[in-house]
Amino acid sequence: MSKTVSLLSALLCTFIWGTTFIAQDTGMDDIGPFTFNAVRFFVGFLAIAPLVILFEIKKFKSEFRLDFKTFVILSLLIGLSLFLGSALQQVALLYTDVANAAFFTIFYVPMVPIVIFLFGRKSIHWSVWPSVILCLIGGYLLTNFYDATVRLGDTLVVLGALFWSTHIIFTGIIVTKYNLPLTLGAVQTLIVAASSFFIGLIYEEFIFENILKEIDSILYAGILSGGFAFVLQIYAQKNISPAPAAIIFSLEGVFATIAAWFLLDQILGINNILGCFFILCGVLLSQLLPLIKKTS
């Protein structure tokens, strides 16, 4: 049952992430990327903070009894990874299109098992590698990348994908030690909001009227994606290891394509449909093949 809840949490989280791509792109018509992220993630923090007080504040004493320092260090690493991943992705959308950004973001899928393999933290089931290949092929077909031109912004997205992968890995570590998903969600969103605000003060102008013009995109990206989706990710990774989790999260490209078709009337071609199919196959393989050995 717990594995099923984690899978459902991962799918809902991925759906929110996928549909947020549109809000991220349209939300910078009047404000800069760091302003957008600062307000977006602070809204996410405000959405989660009351839930922390209601459901987790009583658990602090028992959870932090053994090692509060480790929680702080891991939280900072997770917050920093999320800040760098989201900032690079958001800035990149100024220099590249959504199709390229979506494709290169999927590079965190192979990065997660590679980083885990290189650091030798634990063994990875062989099914991860063919699943990764299927997801990359699916991402290639899904975004019509072959019709696009590689831009400087794409380099930022690839670099951001590295930090998305460390975010998934660090989250996988902390959820095995502490049962405080809401607290971790609130802490990481506050770190991203504060870091984005600091950089924004240097390079951008915070104009309240312009922020209000983007309020719809900010609220969607803030409350759902910046807030609850990352909490759902934490719930998901309680019973799903980082490498298979990254493969499931690659479905955000599928949900982004479906959202663009439904909301923006973009046409789904045969290549887009094949891309969805390849990613879905990769996700299913990563979840089903490890069960064969257990049941045989």
Secondary structure, 3 states (H helix, E strand, C coil): CHHHHHHHHHHHHHHHHHHHHHHHHHCCCCCCHHHHHHHHHHHHHHHHHHHHHHHCHHHHHHHCCCCHHHHHHHHHHHHHHHHHHHHHHHHHCCCCCHHHHHHHHCCHHHHHHHHHHHHCCCCCCCCHHHHHHHHHHHHHHHCCHHHCCCCHHHHHHHHHHHHHHHHHHHHHHHCCCCCCHHHHHHHHHHHHHHHHHHHHHHHCCCCHHHHHHCHHHHHHHHHHHHHHHHHHHHHHCCCCCHHHHHHHHCCHHHHHHHHHHHHCCCCCCHHHHHHHHHHHHHHHHHHHHHHHHHHC
